[in-house]
Amino acid sequence: MGTSDIELLHKKQDSRSLVVDSIMADLEFAAANIKPDGHKSTVTKWGALAQLAQFALQEGTFRKYHSYLNLSGSANTFLQRAVSATEEIMKSNKFSISNAGGVNRAYRDLFISLNLQANPETILFIDYDKDLGRRRNTHTVLDYEWALSQTLMENYLMKDGKRFTDQADYKTKNIDQIFVNRDPRLEQTFMKPGFQSVNATTPQRLKPTLGGYNQIKFYPEIADMISWEAAYTDAFVFRYAEILLIFAEAKAELGILTSQADLDKSVNLLRQRVGMPSMQLGEANANVDPVLQAYYSNVKGGNVGLILEIRRERRVELACEGQRYRDVFRWEVGERLADQQQGMYVKALGPMDVTGDGKIDIAILESAKDTGPIKDLTEEEKKNISLYYLKDANGNNTSIYLENGNNGHIMFTVARDKKKTFEKPKYYYYPVANSQMVLDGSKLVQTNFW
């Protein structure tokens, strides 16, 4: 290592502007010079443009909402580039929304495909292949990893386009009630009672230890394409739906999404795929959702309703695709990460039917000693149900915690005894490791706010 290398290793951090401008320059070079054609598992001009658009939206909205950076004056430059990059992809006519399978299958089928190369929505994908031993394990989300949240479930509209949260009892609906007359993407993402997994002979039971809202998005349906350790379905890196969402959001943030035509060629194509009513520009701004407005309280101006509805569409369409964390950060609503997340609603302790077949499947009890709620069940029913307890044999709390003690939403125990906090703007940034700060010759300075 030469002297210049050592100096570079120990020098102070570059400014945000220099780093971002350098990234943009690299992406611009890639988009201008990479060939436009090729296998979709390799980077083409369109993949480079998709990355550029994604990054430009990220930086533009970050600068707009993180006002303490004093960079909001340059936010529009990035948002405008996000628009122009997406428009170039859209005008190429090389991609389109995949509607194969119809309203009740097209969306789910995107994420369990063995051949995304043939999908018109694919811009860039990872090509998993059983014969070549290339595999992944995303299917484990159904049983062993995590489940989804109440707030995500609430974002899905009713089938007629009305808001789920406009119903007086929306917070206290049973697991089987939440799927009634909803956006079809809900039951193509969340596990609906009655769902039967690969190789199963009976419906899948939800797991209250994970909150109850099990995820089926990415779970394969072909038995010989899945095992305990591996699945072989392909995975999107960039799909056309995200490009349309970037286009709509960037224009809305700029205040230049002023025609219904812009919505009809972007987010409404996603709604049409699942048979949902189109988003109407005038209605979005005239009838602002109070729940979303409280959730994203820093969105201001005359375009609030439109921005919020596009954020709803983004959260629903891209659910479970790894975008949410970045979105919360760039929109400067990190406090949402401190919210005590909720799972499904439990009306009372005792036996429950969670598969929709009219039979008792699980029971949530105070403890193993508390058998009163299931005392009237037959021995056969007791033998076939899964039991869960709020307290173990030693009286200690288990992983299930109900909002009101013996009823309410399932809560996550990490926040039971200590309320989470999100310190702004500190937690939007990672600190420099102390091990690097103390290196001989280091001129690093600690990250701002740390």
C-alpha positions in Angstrom: 0.0 0.0 0.0 1.4 3.3 -1.1 1.5 6.6 0.9 -1.5 8.0 -1.1 -3.5 4.8 -0.3 -2.9 5.3 3.4 -3.8 8.9 3.2 -7.1 8.0 1.5 -7.8 5.4 4.0 -7.5 7.8 7.0 -8.8 11.0 5.4 -12.0 12.7 6.6 -15.4 11.8 5.2 -16.5 13.5 1.9 -19.6 15.7 1.9 -23.0 14.2 1.2 -23.1 16.3 -2.0 -19.8 15.0 -3.3 -20.8 11.4 -2.6 -24.3 11.7 -4.1 -23.0 13.5 -7.2 -20.4 10.8 -7.7 -23.1 8.1 -7.4 -25.3 9.9 -9.9 -22.4 10.4 -12.3 -21.7 6.6 -12.2 -25.3 5.8 -12.8 -25.6 8.3 -15.6 -22.6 6.8 -17.3 -24.0 3.3 -16.9 -27.4 4.3 -18.3 -25.7 5.9 -21.3 -23.2 3.2 -22.1 -24.7 -0.2 -21.2 -26.3 -2.0 -24.1 -30.1 -2.0 -24.2 -30.6 -5.6 -25.0 -29.6 -8.8 -23.3 -30.8 -11.5 -20.9 -32.9 -9.9 -18.1 -30.7 -11.5 -15.4 -27.8 -9.3 -16.6 -27.7 -5.5 -16.3 -28.9 -3.6 -19.4 -29.5 0.1 -20.0 -33.0 -0.3 -18.5 -31.7 -1.8 -15.3 -29.2 1.0 -15.0 -32.0 3.6 -15.6 -34.2 1.8 -13.0 -31.4 2.1 -10.4 -30.8 5.7 -11.4 -34.6 6.5 -11.0 -34.7 4.7 -7.6 -31.7 6.5 -6.3 -32.9 9.9 -7.6 -36.2 9.5 -5.9 -34.5 8.4 -2.7 -32.2 11.5 -2.6 -34.8 13.9 -3.8 -37.4 13.0 -1.2 -34.7 12.7 1.5 -33.5 16.3 0.8 -37.1 17.6 0.7 -38.2 16.2 4.0 -34.9 16.3 6.0 -34.9 20.1 6.1 -32.1 20.3 8.8 -29.7 19.3 6.0 -30.3 22.7 4.3 -30.4 20.8 0.9 -34.1 21.1 0.1 -33.3 23.6 -2.6 -31.7 20.9 -4.7 -34.3 18.3 -4.0 -36.2 19.0 -7.2 -33.2 18.4 -9.4 -33.2 14.8 -8.2 -37.0 14.4 -8.4 -37.0 15.7 -12.0 -34.3 13.2 -12.9 -36.4 10.4 -11.4 -39.3 11.5 -13.6 -37.2 11.7 -16.8 -35.5 8.3 -16.1 -38.8 6.6 -15.6 -40.3 8.3 -18.7 -37.4 6.9 -20.8 -38.2 3.4 -19.6 -42.0 3.9 -20.1 -41.6 5.3 -23.6 -39.3 2.5 -24.7 -42.4 0.2 -24.8 -40.2 -2.7 -23.8 -42.1 -3.4 -20.5 -45.7 -3.7 -19.4 -47.7 -4.8 -16.4 -48.2 -8.5 -16.3 -51.9 -9.5 -16.2 -51.4 -13.2 -16.9 -53.6 -15.2 -14.5 -56.3 -12.6 -14.1 -57.5 -10.5 -11.2 -57.1 -13.2 -8.5 -53.8 -14.7 -9.7 -51.7 -12.2 -11.7 -50.2 -10.4 -8.7 -49.4 -13.4 -6.7 -48.0 -15.3 -9.7 -45.3 -12.6 -10.1 -43.5 -13.8 -7.0 -43.7 -17.6 -7.5 -42.5 -17.7 -11.1 -39.9 -20.1 -12.4 -39.3 -18.0 -15.4 -39.2 -14.2 -15.0 -37.2 -13.8 -18.2 -40.5 -14.3 -20.1 -42.4 -11.8 -17.9 -43.1 -8.4 -19.6 -42.8 -6.7 -16.2 -39.2 -7.9 -15.6 -36.5 -5.3 -15.9 -33.8 -7.2 -13.9 -34.1 -10.4 -12.0 -32.1 -13.1 -10.2 -32.3 -16.4 -12.0 -32.6 -19.2 -9.5 -32.4 -22.7 -11.0 -32.8 -26.2 -9.5 -30.6 -27.9 -12.0 -27.8 -25.4 -11.4 -28.2 -25.5 -7.6 -29.1 -21.8 -7.4 -31.6 -21.5 -4.6 -33.2 -19.2 -2.0 -35.3 -19.6 1.1 -38.0 -16.8 0.9 -40.7 -19.4 1.3 -39.9 -19.8 5.0 -41.8 -16.6 5.7 -45.0 -18.6 5.9 -44.0 -20.5 9.0 -40.8 -19.6 10.6 -39.6 -16.1 10.1 -42.1 -13.3 10.6 -45.6 -12.1 10.0 -47.2 -8.8 8.8 -48.6 -5.9 10.7 -52.0 -4.4 11.4 -51.0 -1.1 9.8 -50.1 -2.7 6.5 -53.3 -4.7 6.5 -55.3 -1.4 7.1 -53.7 0.2 4.1 -55.5 -2.1 1.6 -58.6 -0.5 0.3 -62.1 -2.1 0.0 -62.9 -3.8 -3.3 -65.0 -0.8 -4.3 -62.1 1.6 -3.6 -63.4 2.9 -0.3 -61.1 3.0 2.7 -61.1 0.1 5.1 -60.3 2.5 7.9 -63.6 4.4 7.4 -65.5 1.6 9.1 -66.2 2.2 12.7 -65.1 -1.3 13.8 -62.0 -1.6 11.5 -59.7 -2.1 14.5 -61.7 -5.0 16.0 -62.4 -7.2 13.1 -61.7 -10.9 13.3 -59.0 -12.5 11.1 -61.7 -13.9 8.8 -63.5 -10.6 8.5 -60.6 -8.5 7.3 -60.5 -10.2 3.9 -64.1 -9.5 3.0 -64.5 -7.3 -0.1 -60.9 -6.1 0.0 -58.2 -5.3 -2.7 -57.3 -8.8 -4.0 -53.6 -8.1 -3.3 -54.5 -8.5 0.4 -55.1 -12.2 0.2 -52.3 -12.6 -2.3 -49.9 -11.2 0.3 -51.5 -12.1 3.7 -52.6 -15.7 4.5 -56.4 -15.9 4.3 -58.1 -18.5 6.5 -58.4 -21.6 4.4 -55.0 -21.2 2.6 -53.4 -24.6 2.0 -49.6 -24.8 1.6 -47.6 -27.1 -0.6 -48.0 -30.8 0.2 -50.5 -30.0 3.0 -53.7 -32.0 3.4 -55.4 -29.5 5.7 -55.6 -25.7 5.7 -52.6 -23.8 7.2 -52.9 -22.6 10.8 -51.7 -19.1 11.5 -49.2 -18.7 14.3 -50.2 -16.1 17.0 -46.6 -16.2 18.2 -45.7 -14.3 15.0 -48.7 -12.0 15.3 -51.2 -14.0 13.3 -50.9 -12.2 9.9 -48.9 -14.8 8.1 -47.3 -13.9 4.8 -47.9 -16.0 1.6 -46.2 -13.6 -0.9 -43.2 -15.5 -2.4 -44.5 -18.9 -1.1 -44.3 -21.4 -4.1 -47.1 -23.7 -5.2 -45.1 -26.3 -7.1 -44.2 -29.1 -4.7 -41.0 -30.2 -6.5 -39.7 -26.7 -6.5 -39.5 -26.3 -2.7 -37.9 -28.1 0.2 -37.0 -27.2 3.8 -33.9 -25.4 2.8 -34.5 -24.2 -0.7 -36.9 -22.8 -3.3 -36.1 -22.1 -6.9 -38.5 -19.4 -7.9 -36.9 -16.3 -9.6 -36.7 -13.0 -7.8 -37.2 -9.5 -9.1 -34.5 -6.8 -8.7 -36.4 -4.3 -10.7 -39.9 -4.6 -12.0 -41.9 -2.2 -14.2 -44.5 -1.7 -11.4 -41.9 0.1 -9.3 -41.0 2.4 -12.2 -44.6 3.5 -12.5 -44.7 4.2 -8.8 -41.5 6.2 -8.9 -42.9 8.2 -11.8 -46.1 9.0 -10.0 -44.5 9.8 -6.6 -41.8 12.1 -8.1 -44.3 14.1 -10.1 -46.6 14.4 -7.1 -43.8 15.6 -4.9 -42.8 18.1 -7.6 -46.4 19.3 -7.8 -46.6 18.5 -11.5 -48.8 15.5 -11.5 -51.8 17.6 -12.5 -53.5 15.4 -15.1 -55.6 12.2 -14.7 -53.6 10.8 -17.7 -50.5 10.6 -15.5 -52.3 8.5 -13.0 -53.9 6.3 -15.7 -50.5 5.4 -17.2 -48.9 4.7 -13.8 -50.6 3.6 -10.6 -53.9 2.9 -12.2 -52.3 0.2 -14.3 -51.4 -1.6 -11.1 -55.0 -1.2 -9.8 -56.4 -2.5 -13.1 -54.3 -5.7 -12.7 -56.3 -6.6 -9.6 -59.6 -5.2 -10.7 -59.6 -2.2 -8.4 -61.2 1.2 -9.2 -58.8 3.8 -10.6 -57.3 6.5 -8.4 -59.0 9.8 -9.3 -56.8 12.9 -9.1 -59.5 15.3 -7.9 -60.9 12.8 -5.3 -57.5 12.1 -3.8 -56.9 15.8 -2.9 -60.5 16.6 -2.0 -61.0 13.7 0.3 -57.8 13.3 2.3 -57.5 10.1 4.4 -57.3 11.2 8.0 -55.6 8.0 9.0 -52.8 8.4 6.5 -52.5 12.1 7.2 -51.9 11.4 10.9 -49.4 8.6 10.0 -47.4 10.9 7.6 -48.0 14.2 9.4 -45.1 16.0 7.8 -46.7 16.0 4.3 -48.0 19.5 3.7 -49.5 21.6 0.9 -52.4 21.4 -1.5 -51.2 18.0 -2.9 -51.3 16.1 0.4 -54.1 13.7 -0.6 -52.4 12.7 -3.8 -49.0 12.1 -2.2 -50.6 10.0 0.6 -52.6 7.9 -1.9 -49.5 7.2 -3.9 -47.7 6.2 -0.8 -50.6 3.8 0.0 -50.3 2.3 -3.4 -46.6 1.9 -3.1 -46.9 0.2 0.3 -49.5 -2.2 -0.9 -47.9 -3.0 -4.3 -44.3 -3.4 -3.0 -45.2 -5.0 0.3 -42.5 -7.4 1.6 -40.1 -6.4 -1.2 -37.5 -4.7 1.0 -38.5 -1.1 0.3 -40.3 -0.1 3.4 -37.3 0.7 5.7 -35.8 3.1 3.1 -39.2 4.7 2.5 -39.7 5.5 6.2 -36.3 7.0 6.3 -36.5 9.1 3.2 -39.9 10.5 4.1 -38.5 11.5 7.5 -41.0 9.5 9.5 -38.6 7.4 11.5 -41.0 7.6 14.5 -43.1 5.0 12.7 -40.3 2.5 13.6 -41.0 3.2 17.2 -44.6 2.4 16.9 -45.6 -0.7 18.9 -46.6 -3.0 16.0 -49.8 -5.0 16.2 -50.9 -8.3 14.9 -54.4 -9.7 14.5 -57.3 -8.9 16.9 -58.3 -11.4 19.5 -61.8 -10.8 21.0 -61.2 -13.1 24.0 -59.0 -15.8 25.3 -60.1 -19.3 24.4 -60.6 -21.5 21.3 -60.6 -20.0 17.8 -61.3 -21.1 14.2 -58.5 -19.6 12.1 -58.7 -21.7 9.0 -62.3 -20.9 8.1 -63.6 -24.5 8.1 -65.8 -24.1 11.2 -63.6 -26.2 13.4 -61.6 -25.1 16.4 -57.9 -24.9 15.4 -56.1 -23.0 18.1 -56.7 -21.7 21.6 -54.9 -18.8 23.4 -55.0 -19.3 27.2 -53.7 -17.4 30.2 -51.5 -20.4 31.2 -51.4 -24.2 31.1 -53.4 -24.2 34.3 -56.2 -22.1 32.8 -58.2 -24.7 31.0 -61.6 -23.2 31.6 -62.0 -21.7 28.1 -61.6 -25.1 26.5 -63.3 -27.3 29.2 -66.4 -27.8 27.0 -64.5 -29.1 24.0 -64.6 -32.8 23.2 -61.4 -34.9 23.7 -61.1 -35.1 19.9 -61.3 -31.3 19.5 -58.7 -30.9 22.3 -56.4 -33.4 20.6 -56.5 -31.5 17.3 -56.0 -27.9 18.5 -52.7 -26.0 18.9 -52.4 -24.4 22.4 -50.7 -21.1 23.1 -50.2 -19.5 26.5 -49.6 -15.9 27.7 -47.5 -17.3 30.6 -45.3 -20.4 30.9 -45.3 -23.0 33.6 -43.2 -20.7 35.8 -45.5 -17.7 35.4 -43.2 -15.9 33.0 -44.4 -14.0 30.0 -44.3 -15.9 26.7 -44.0 -14.4 23.2 -47.7 -13.7 23.0 -49.0 -10.5 24.6 -52.5 -9.1 24.1 -53.1 -5.4 23.9 -55.6 -5.3 26.8 -54.3 -8.3 28.8 -56.9 -10.8 27.9 -58.1 -9.4 24.6 -57.1 -7.0 21.8 -54.4 -7.1 19.2 -51.4 -9.3 19.5 -48.5 -7.2 20.5 -44.8 -7.8 20.2 -43.1 -8.4 23.6 -40.0 -6.5 22.8 -42.0 -3.3 23.5 -44.0 -4.7 26.4 -42.1 -3.2 29.2 -40.1 -0.5 27.5 -41.4 1.9 25.0 -39.3 2.2 21.9 -38.0 5.6 20.8 -36.6 7.0 17.6 -34.3 9.9 18.1 -34.3 12.4 15.2 -32.2 13.0 13.2 -29.6 10.8 14.9 -31.1 7.4 14.0 -31.3 8.2 10.3 -27.5 7.7 10.2 -25.1 5.0 11.2 -22.2 5.9 13.5 -18.6 5.3 12.6 -17.3 2.2 14.5 -15.1 3.1 17.4 -12.6 0.6 16.2 -12.1 2.7 13.1 -12.0 6.0 15.0 -9.0 5.0 17.1 -6.9 3.6 14.3 -3.4 5.2 14.1 -3.4 8.1 11.7 -7.2 8.2 11.3 -8.7 11.5 10.6 -12.3 10.3 10.6 -14.8 12.3 12.5 -17.9 10.8 14.0 -21.1 11.0 12.1 -23.2 14.1 12.7 -25.6 13.7 15.6 -23.6 10.9 17.2 
